[in-house]
Amino acid sequence: MNADVLLGAYVFILAIFVGFEVISKVPTTLHTPLMSGANAIHGIIVVGAMLVVLAVPGTLGAILGFFAVVLGTANVVGGFVVTDRMLAMFQQRPRRPAKAEEKKP
């Protein structure tokens, strides 16, 4: 097995463990700001996936790059939808005007 592939696998597995530990410790009040940051990161991932499509020759590179772009784009769009829904929960609903009751003499 190629040493670069093995190193990449180690980094990928460590990133999974570190990501899980970091995200599981986030309080619920910080989820909305972190979701916005995650959307920006996933935008960068989509650009990186496009570069992979160009850098890796052959059919396998094109297929993997295509799936990376599709999944990254779905993650960005889904993140923005979730963030929008979460922010909508904090908006105040418009109040109905109070009915003016007529005073009886």
N, C-alpha and C positions, 0 to 999 in steps of 0.2 A: 504494500500500500504506500502511496506517495506521502511523504512527510508533510507536504502542504495540506493535503486533504485531511490527514490526521490532526494537524494543528487547527484547521478550520472546524473540525468536528468538536474538538475540545472547547474551543471558544464558543461555539454554538450551544453546547450543553451547559457550560458555565453561565452564559447569558440567560438561558431559560431559568436556572435556579436563582440567580441574582434578581432577575425581573420579577419572579414570583414572590420572593421575599420582600422586595421593595414595595410592590403594589399591594400586597396583603396588609401592610402596616399603615396604609394611608387612611386618615380619618375621612368620614363621609363628607365633611364640609369642604374638603379640598378636591373632590372628584371633578367638579366642573372646570376649575383652572387647569388641572392636570390633563383633562380630556382635550382642552384646546392646545396644550403643548404637545400631546400625543398626535394630534392632527397635523401639526407642523412637521413632526418627525416622520410621520408616514408619507407626507408629501416628498420629503427628501428620499425616502425609501423607493418611492415610485420613480424618481429621477435615476437613482442608482440601478434599479431594475432595467430601465431603458438603456443605461450604459452597458449592463451585462449582456443584453441582447446584441449590442453592437460588438462587444469585445470577444464573446465566445463564438467561435465558428461552428457551423454544423447545425444539424436539426435539433439535437439535444439542447444546445444553448438557446435556440429560438423558442423551443417549447417551454423550457424552464423560465426564460425571460418573460414570455407571454403570460404564463400563470402568475409570475411575480408581479407584473404590472396590473393584471386583473385583480388579484387579491389585495394588493396595496391600494388600488383605487377604490375598491369596495370598502376597505377599512377607513379610508379618508372620508368617503361619503357617509358611511354609517356613523362615524365619529361626529361629524357635523350635525347629523340628524339628532343624535342623542344629546349633544351639547345644546342644540336649539330647544329641545323638549325640556331639558333640565332648567335652562334659563327661563323658559316660559312659566315654570312652576313658581318662580320668585316674583313674577310681575303681579301687580295688584289688579284685581278684576275691577272693571268699572262699576261704580255704585249706582243703583237706581235712585232717581230723585224721589225724595220723600213726598208722600201725598199730603197736600195741605188740607187739613181738616177744617171745615167751617165751624166757627165758634157760634154756638147757639146763644141768643140773648136772654 
